[in-house]
């Protein structure tokens, strides 16, 4: 039996009922990260969507979802350096 894949990807596939992830950036502010000589921005937002493991059927162009889909929702708060 092959190992179970824990890797999931967001797809746009209306025939499989999959849509791209939703990503909302709520703010971008100037920051300065300690010890970083480059200009820094803080980006905050939310994401949500459905992830799936999708495989192509052998010898064809049809795809199918393997296993269960995974619903994700989350917030992010990241610092980005601009060079």
Number of C-alpha atoms within 10 A of each C-alpha: 3 4 5 7 9 7 8 13 13 16 18 11 11 8 9 12 10 17 14 14 17 11 14 13 13 10 11 14 10 12 14 15 15 7 6 9 11 12 13 18 18 16 17 16 15 14 14 15 17 19 20 20 18 17 11 12 10 8 6 7 7 10 14 13 14 12 11 9 15 13 10 11 12 10 13 13 12 11 17 15 14 9 7
